[in-house]
Structure formats: structure tokens, C-alpha cells
Amino acid sequence: MQLIKPINGQNHFWLFEKDGRTLYTFHGIMGERLEEPMSEQKFSRFFNLDAYIRELVAEKENDGYTVVQEVDYQEVVVEIFCQDKEYDLISEYRSNIEEDLNEFLFSTGNGYFLEDDYGPEAIEFVLHVLEPSQIVELVIEYFKEQFNVNKIRMGQAKVHYGRRLTGLYPTGKNFNRKN
């Protein structure tokens, strides 16, 4: 469960992640990468962990944080147009890419990886994010550095499969012009 609160123009977040009987707590500023959880607590099987998380959430709500709902996320599609060699390389490392994208979004408090799709002309990765502008440059750099891919298009969509995307560009770039 994630909560956010705008403070001095930045979104601060708390994230409570349950894995079995372990509760991981993350806190930070959205967009800044967290390397480790703020805390890791293990509970007995007799402890009501879900009720405890609800108490933690209620405390944060009293401090002015709001719970992030599914409707708060925006869908961002990363389309990669590549040659056969690059296509094969990305296909080979598909699960690593999925893990990298998911971990990156999670550690910045900015969303999660949803799915990927491999077609004959392009590879697509679908992300659900709270702040699309914070991921554009980082995702483009990731694919350039890891896979030497230069033809990347990122778009924001309300309905992904309707294919109506609004382009997302790195700061200072407009791909309709050469700059």
C-alpha cells in the first residue's frame, strides 16, 4: 500500500509492502531511488499483519498523506523499434528488463511494470506510473546503455490497445524537429 503527500513541490511517499509474514517499509521522495527499505519487520503467523498495515496507513492519513489508488496511475507505453540483432538481444534479456523496470519504478515510489508485448516491428513495455515525466529520460538512457537502442518512443495512453498515445519526450527534446 502506498501513500503520497506533496511537500514543498515534491511528492513524498510511504510504501508498505507485505511479503509473507515480513513487512517492508519504504519512505522517500518520489523519483529519488531508494536502495534499501527503511525497515524490515518479521511477524509471527498469529499476528494480524493486515490490521497492522491498516493502522500504519491510518496514521499516515492523519498526517495528510493520501492512499494511492489504481486510478491514480497513468499508463506509459515504451515502444522500441530495433533491428534483428537488437530485437534478439532484448528478447533474450526480457525477464531481466522486466525486473529492472519493476525494481526501478518500485524503488522510486513511482509505479510498477505491467506487461510487455513482442510484435514483428516493435517491442513494447507497459508501465503504470504516478509521474510520467520523471521516468522518460531514465528509461531512454537505460535502453541506450544496456542494449544500444536509439529508436524509442514513449507515449501516455488512457486506453493502451486503442493505440492513441500522447508522446513523452526528454526535457528539451522535440522529436518532430532535429535538436
C-alpha positions in Angstrom: 0.0 0.0 0.0 1.4 3.4 -1.0 0.6 6.9 0.3 1.8 10.3 -1.0 1.8 13.8 0.2 3.0 16.9 -1.6 5.6 18.8 0.5 7.4 21.8 -0.9 6.6 20.9 -4.5 7.7 17.3 -4.2 5.7 14.2 -3.6 6.8 12.3 -0.5 5.7 8.7 -0.2 5.3 5.9 2.2 5.1 2.4 0.9 4.2 -0.7 2.9 5.0 -4.0 1.1 4.0 -7.3 2.6 5.9 -10.5 1.6 4.5 -13.4 3.5 5.0 -12.5 7.2 7.5 -9.8 6.6 6.6 -6.1 6.3 8.9 -3.8 4.3 8.5 -0.1 4.9 9.8 2.5 2.4 9.8 6.2 2.7 11.2 8.8 0.3 10.7 11.5 -2.3 9.0 10.2 -5.5 11.6 10.0 -8.3 14.6 9.6 -6.0 15.8 6.0 -5.9 15.8 4.1 -2.6 18.4 1.4 -2.2 17.1 -0.3 0.9 13.8 -0.4 2.9 13.5 1.9 5.8 12.6 -1.1 7.9 12.0 -4.8 7.6 9.9 -6.4 10.3 9.1 -10.1 10.7 5.9 -11.1 12.4 4.5 -14.4 13.8 1.8 -16.2 12.0 -0.6 -15.3 14.8 -0.1 -11.5 14.3 -2.7 -9.8 12.2 -0.4 -8.1 9.7 -3.1 -6.7 7.5 -4.7 -4.9 10.5 -1.3 -3.5 11.5 -0.8 -2.2 8.0 -4.3 -0.5 8.1 -3.2 1.2 11.4 0.0 2.4 9.8 -2.0 3.8 6.8 -4.5 5.5 9.1 -1.6 7.2 11.0 -0.1 8.5 7.7 -3.6 9.7 6.5 -3.8 11.6 9.8 -0.5 13.3 8.8 -2.0 14.4 5.5 -0.9 11.6 3.2 -3.4 10.1 0.8 -3.6 6.5 -0.3 -2.7 5.8 -3.9 -5.5 4.2 -5.8 -5.2 2.3 -9.1 -6.9 5.1 -10.9 -4.1 7.4 -9.9 -1.6 5.6 -12.1 -1.1 6.6 -15.7 -0.2 4.1 -18.4 3.0 4.7 -20.3 4.0 2.6 -23.3 7.6 2.2 -24.2 7.9 1.2 -27.9 11.3 0.1 -29.1 11.9 -0.1 -32.8 15.0 -2.2 -33.5 16.9 -4.3 -36.0 17.1 -8.1 -35.8 20.2 -8.1 -33.7 18.9 -5.7 -31.1 15.5 -7.4 -31.2 17.1 -10.8 -30.4 19.2 -9.3 -27.6 16.2 -7.7 -26.0 14.1 -10.8 -26.4 16.9 -12.8 -24.7 17.0 -10.5 -21.7 13.3 -10.0 -21.5 12.9 -11.2 -17.9 15.9 -9.1 -16.8 14.4 -6.0 -18.4 11.0 -6.6 -16.7 12.8 -7.0 -13.3 14.9 -3.8 -13.9 11.9 -1.7 -14.9 9.8 -3.0 -12.0 12.5 -2.5 -9.4 13.3 0.9 -10.7 9.7 2.1 -10.6 9.2 0.5 -7.2 12.4 1.9 -5.7 11.4 5.4 -6.8 7.9 5.1 -5.5 6.6 5.9 -9.0 4.7 2.8 -10.1 5.1 -0.7 -11.4 5.8 -2.7 -14.6 2.7 -4.2 -16.1 3.4 -6.2 -19.2 5.4 -6.5 -22.4 4.5 -7.4 -26.0 6.7 -8.5 -28.8 5.5 -7.8 -32.3 7.2 -8.0 -35.7 8.2 -4.4 -35.8 8.5 -3.2 -32.2 8.8 -4.4 -28.7 6.6 -2.7 -26.1 6.8 -2.4 -22.4 3.8 -1.1 -20.5 4.4 0.8 -17.2 1.9 2.2 -14.7 3.3 5.3 -13.1 2.3 8.2 -11.0 4.6 10.8 -12.6 5.4 10.0 -16.2 7.8 13.0 -16.6 10.2 11.5 -14.0 10.8 8.3 -16.0 11.2 9.4 -19.6 14.9 10.2 -19.6 15.9 7.4 -17.3 14.1 4.7 -19.4 15.6 6.0 -22.6 19.1 6.0 -21.1 18.6 2.5 -19.7 17.8 1.1 -23.2 20.6 3.0 -24.9 23.2 1.9 -22.3 22.1 -1.7 -21.9 21.1 -2.5 -25.5 22.4 0.3 -27.7 18.8 1.0 -28.9 18.2 4.5 -30.3 14.7 4.3 -31.7 12.5 4.6 -28.7 9.1 6.1 -28.5 7.3 6.7 -25.2 3.7 7.6 -25.0 1.0 8.0 -22.4 -2.3 6.3 -23.1 -5.7 6.1 -21.4 -6.5 3.0 -23.4 -3.3 1.2 -24.4 -4.8 -1.1 -27.0 -6.6 1.8 -28.7 -3.2 3.0 -29.8 -3.8 6.6 -29.1 -0.7 7.7 -27.4 0.4 11.2 -26.3 4.2 11.5 -26.9 6.5 11.8 -23.9 9.9 13.4 -24.6 13.0 14.1 -22.5 13.3 17.6 -21.3 14.3 20.0 -24.0 13.7 17.5 -26.9 11.0 17.6 -29.5 11.3 14.6 -31.9 9.3 16.4 -34.6 12.4 18.6 -35.1 16.1 17.7 -35.1 17.6 19.1 -31.9 
